[in-house]
């Protein structure tokens, strides 16, 4: 049985335990902060549910009435036999075959949902049950990019990080000369240390993304198309890995072939030769046109001609020269190793 609440933006509590519910449609931007669903649910779609930020309910408690007679239920997302069971448990179950989440309010919890759904399919290798998935603007990271106008705070100095152009965030040492420029160019981040301590080890490899993209049975496809397209996953992910990941693999396979709109940072990386092609805007900010990464172990491979790749994108009326360098320059536009 499906239900439609797509016109109820102010709905903040929805509990349907005990119902034979297959799907429920909520309004984009719905005010939900409490969502309890039965195990019969087959579709989970949440679009900009910004108030649903209290996490997954892992131990369900029956609602009780308060002194005024109103029901008080646990805030957060509960799906019977799913959010309250661990991976590896024979009691972990789900009928969800369509997962669509837009917005990052669930944080790492949307990663946990996806991981559990994949684990269920791994445990039942004979069914090859298809999962249609789109996760837009995920927020699987303790780092937040600083926006223009953010003022330096000495009390936060240990929490500032800068993009080193190799899919890593490294501690940033404050300089008044480059603070605003780095923010304008999207290079500076601040770390939520409380979140990091609690959730950073939820993601320690790219294994889940690889498994979804390379599944031999095409179980994981996008909600966007009817063909077997890799699920659309966009937003931000931080991988707290111990074993280094090859930088050219991140760029040329994970991002170029599978998830082009996913912003990835990792703890440990095997650096590649890199080139970044930028356009200098009228306010002196830099718009990244493209990046290239070449594995230093592949001696027969080199950068593609930037003119043929980017000339149609980078040309401006007041530009009459397109060029590049093969060594580090003063502004670190080109990086080697």
Secondary structure, 3 states (H helix, E strand, C coil): CEEEECCCCCCCEEECCCCCCCEEEECCCCCCCEEEECCCCCEEEEECCCCCCCCECCCCCCCEECCCCCEECCCEEEECCCCCCCCCCCCCCCCCCEEEEECCCCCHHHHHHHHHHHHHHHHCCCCCCCEEEEEEEEEECCEEECCCCCCCCHHHHHHEEEECCCCCEEECCCCCCCHHHHHHCCCEEEECHHHHHHHHHHCCCCHHHHHHHHCCCCCEEECCCCCCCCCEEEEEEEECCCCCEEHHHHHHHHHHHHCCCEEEEECCEECCEEEEEEEECCCCCEEEEEEEEECCCCCCCCCCCHHHHHHHHHCCCCCCCCCCCCCCCCCCCEEEC
